[in-house]
Amino acid sequence: MKYAVTGKQMKGIDQDSIQRIGIPSVVLMERAALAVAHAAEGLAEKRAPGQERIRIAAVCGTGNNGADGIAAARILWGRGYEAEILLAGDPEHGTEEYLLQRRIAQELGIPVKPAKEWNPQGGEIVLDALFGIGLGRAIEGEYRELIEKIARLRDRDVVAVDIPSGIHGDTGAVMGTAVKASVTVTFGYVKSGLLLYPGREYAGRVWVEDIGFFDCSRIRAGWDAKVLEREDMDRLPKRPPDSNKGTFGKLLVVAGSAGMCGAAYLCALAAYRVGTGLVRILTVPENRAVLQSQLPEAIVDAVAPEELARSVKERCGWASAVVVGPGLGQGIYVEELVEAVLASAKGVVVVDADGLNAVAREPRLADYFAGRAVVTPHMGEMARLTGQPVSALKANRLLAAREYAGRTGAVCVLKDASTVTADQSGEAYINASGCSAMAKGGSGDVLAGVIGGLLAQGMGRMEAAAWGVYLHGLAGEQAAEGHGASSVLARELADSLGEVWHR
């Protein structure tokens, strides 16, 4: 598991390392510069194997980020690369570390000149060291012109130092304009803005490099969110050899209106693929034949729409967890049905899709959420739940999820290209798995089934939500490998869950 930090938290880690522990700042900086130089050499080797005369252009601001860039250029120059250092801003107002690194470079005779005199030829590897993680305002003036010049370069690779210049370190927002990097070398801990779009797109491949920080400093400074990795999958439910179907839980899926049986099918299929012992689908009569033929493993209860709410109590008593909402539609009975589920369920309820739309129409239903619900809104549904525009939600996804979880007591899975999960305490996960192949109808139904299935097998709310989102994303990547990014269907996404789990 990794930890994502904000700019303020990272500065606290840096200061604790230097001031309390006593690690000299120049030691940390030299290790950071070595990591950047290593990334640049990797790009150079791909561009021209065996050649050392590739041009390196280090475009540097006057802060410690710029100092990192100067030091990396110096290391590359010492290894035979044709490096030049291009200084933006007023060099005399630089930090102490910046002035030190500039003086070393000048003493060695490395070309150092104002960035406005840069005449790029194309083909160089650019070290972007203009701004670090502390940027809090829109970029303009000389810096904007430099970033736009980098964007116009032909046949070039960019190594961003810690974060692409112009990307907000906490939210991933573009602050007016930003550098698009080939590789971002970030130090110590990944920054939240590198995981959240659009920053995630601008960062390219992200390398998190250990430069000498210790976890005691991270614990003192705090962190923004956790980030799951493949090795964390060993926390998923195990299957002991002396088990039976009852060992792995019972999931009730309340889903599907007339003509919308696919949502119920995909949700139930995904729950079975993640190991749930028994899945029962409560739906309308029109869906029975299709569901029984497509998923004979499931128990199918078909009840007239107006009878669903009255019939749900007994079924909720049977289930260890419930999913309500996929494909239910907007019928007048849906609010009553959602309330009946929330009032009757003995386990955790995953509220998804039309279940969330019912809550948006009847906000009092959120009173049932505290301690017993996982909600899985996409941005449009979250906008209806909160009354905020999608643009505001996207501007700070973590804040939006935390605020809704804090207000309602639900675990909130805010779905997007970079999905975030938060609970009432403020604990959060940023998901790093998945791909654009998952942007298809039915993908959300699969996720609801994954989370519901993990809950039915005994995982806690936050763990089932966060691990479910990560597993869902891995399945998307797996399906894309087999079918291509444009051709993945939601049922193939569900089927890929088994292969990912097996791996």
C-alpha positions, 0 to 999 in steps of 0.5 A: 500500500502506498500513501498519497500526500498533499503539498503541505503534508510533503513539506511537513515530511521534508521539514521533519526529515531535515530539522528533527531527524537531521538529514541535510537538505543537500543529501535529499536533493542529490538523491532526488537529482540522481533519480531524475537523471536516471529517468532522463537516461532511460528516455535517452537510451530509447531515443538513441541507444548507446549515444551520450550526446543527446541534448538535455535542457533543464528549465528551472525556476528559482525554488528548490524544484529548480535546484533539483533540476539544476543538480540533475542537469549537472549529473547528466553533464558529468555523464557525457550529455550535452546539458544546458541550464535555463533559468526562469524568474529572478535568479538572485531571489532563489532559495539557498539550495537553488543558489548553491546548485547554480554556483556549482554548475557555473563553477563546472562550466555547464552552460547556464543562461536565462530561459528567455534565451532558449532556442530549442532545436527539437529532439532534446530531453527537457527537465521540467523544474519550473514549479513544484508542489506548492503552486497555488495560483494560475501560471502567467507571464514568462512561465506561461510562455515557457510552458507553451514553448515546451508544448510546441517542441517537436520530437521531445521527451519531458521529465517532470521533477516531482510534478508537472509544472502547472498541476495542482499538487492536491487536486490535479487541476491545471493552473492555467496551463501545464507541462505534459510530461513523458515521465514524472519523478516524484519524491518519497510519496506520490502526490494526490494531484498525480493520481487525480485527473487531469493531473494524472494525464499530464504526469505520464508515467509516474515514478515514486522514488525513495530519496531518504524519507522515513515513515515516522515523518509521514506519520507526523505530517499526515497523509491525504489518502491510501493507494492500493497495489497488487500485493494488497490483494492478499487481503481479499477473502480466503477460501478454506478447504472445509467450506461450503456455499454458506461460508461465503455469504448471501447477497440480495440484488434488488435490481432491474425493471422491465427491459432492464434485466441486464443491470441485475444480471451484471451485478449478480454475475460480478458478485459470483465472480468475486466468490459470493456463495449465493446470490438472489435477485429480486426483480420484476416478472418480465426479467425472470426468463432471461435471468434464469437462462443467462445466470442459472446459478442465481436464485430469481424472485420475480414480483410485480413492481407494486409488491416489491417493497412489501416482499423485500423484508423477508429476503433482506433477512436472508441476506448478509448484504444487499445491493439496491438500485441497478436498473430499477428505473424511475417508477413511482414505487422505487422510493418506497422499495429503496426505503424498505431495503434500507429499513429491513436489511440486516447487513450493509446495503450498497446503494447504486444507480436508480437507488441513488436517484431515489435518494436524490428525490427523497433526501430523507432516505439518506438518514438510513445511511449512517454505519450501514450503507455504501453509496456508489455515485458517478459524477452526475448522480453525485450532483443530484445528491448534493446540488453541486455542479459536476465541475465543482465536484471534479475540482476536488473529488476527495473533498466532495466524497469526504463531505458527503460521507461525513454528512450521511455516515455512508462510505462514499465511492465517487466514481470517475476516471480517478475514483475516490472512496471516503468514510465518515472519519475522513479516511480515503483511498484514491484508486490507481487501477482501471482504464478507458475500456471501462467507460461502457454501459454496465460497468457500474453494475459490475462494480456494485456487484463486486462491492456487494459480494465482498461485503457478503463475504464479511469484509468491512464497508471501507475495505469492501469498497476500496478493494472492490474498486481496485479489483474492478479496475484491474479487471478492466485492464485485464479485459482491455488486454484481451479485447482492446480498449474500445471493445470491452463489454461489461460482461467481459469485465465481470468475467475478467474478475476471476482471472485477476483474482486467480493471478 
